[in-house]
Amino acid sequence: MARSNRKIVPESREVLNQWKYEIAAEFGLPVGSSGGAGGADTEFAGELGALGGSSNGSYWGHLTSREAGSVGGEITKRLVAQAERNFSL
C-alpha cells in the first residue's frame, strides 16, 4: 500500500509548520522561516533565517538527518501528548 503525506485535517498544516519552526528554535537549529504567519512565534524568531538559502526562505538542507528527525520526533511527541490530554477529559 502506498503511503501518502496527505493531511487528514488540511487546516492543521499551518499549526504543524509553526510547531516545526518553534521546535527548531528550541533545539537551536538555524533554519529559515517563511516570515509572516508561517514563521515561528518564539523569542528566537529573529535568529531564524540566518542560513536561509531558498527563494521562499524555508531552507532545511544544511541540517543532518538526526537534527531534522529530532524536530519531527518532537512534533510527534507533542501530538501524542495533546491527544492523550484530550481523551482523558
C-alpha positions in Angstrom: 0.0 0.0 0.0 1.4 3.4 -1.0 2.0 5.9 1.8 0.7 9.4 1.4 1.6 12.6 3.2 -1.9 14.0 2.7 -3.2 15.8 5.8 -6.4 14.4 7.2 -7.2 17.9 8.5 -5.8 20.4 6.0 -6.2 23.2 8.4 -3.6 21.6 10.6 -0.8 22.4 8.1 -0.3 25.9 9.5 -0.1 24.8 13.1 2.3 21.9 12.3 4.5 24.3 10.3 4.6 26.7 13.2 5.5 23.9 15.6 8.3 22.9 13.3 9.9 26.3 13.5 9.3 26.7 17.2 10.9 23.3 17.9 13.9 24.0 15.7 14.4 27.3 17.6 14.1 25.5 20.9 16.8 23.0 19.7 19.0 25.8 18.5 18.8 24.7 14.9 19.3 27.6 12.4 16.6 27.3 9.7 15.0 29.9 7.5 11.4 30.9 8.1 9.0 32.0 5.5 8.1 35.0 7.6 4.6 36.3 8.3 2.0 33.9 9.6 4.1 30.8 8.7 7.1 31.8 10.8 7.9 30.9 14.3 6.4 32.9 17.1 9.1 32.4 19.7 11.7 34.6 21.4 14.3 33.2 18.9 12.4 34.1 15.8 14.8 36.8 15.0 17.6 34.3 14.8 15.8 32.1 12.3 16.7 32.6 8.7 20.4 33.3 9.2 21.2 30.4 6.9 18.2 30.6 4.7 19.1 29.8 1.1 16.0 29.1 -1.0 13.7 31.7 -2.7 11.0 31.3 -0.1 13.4 31.3 2.9 12.4 27.9 4.1 15.7 26.0 3.9 16.5 22.9 5.9 19.1 21.3 3.6 22.1 22.1 5.8 20.7 20.1 8.8 21.7 16.5 9.4 19.2 13.7 9.2 19.4 13.4 13.0 18.6 17.1 13.5 15.7 17.1 11.1 14.4 13.8 12.6 14.6 15.2 16.1 12.3 18.0 15.1 9.8 15.5 13.6 10.1 13.3 16.6 9.3 16.2 18.9 6.3 17.1 16.8 5.0 13.5 17.2 5.6 13.5 20.9 3.6 16.8 21.3 0.8 15.5 19.1 0.5 12.3 21.2 0.6 14.2 24.4 -2.1 16.6 23.2 -4.3 13.6 22.1 -3.8 11.9 25.4 -4.9 15.1 27.2 -8.0 15.4 25.0 -9.0 11.8 25.5 -8.6 11.8 29.3 -11.2 14.5 29.8 
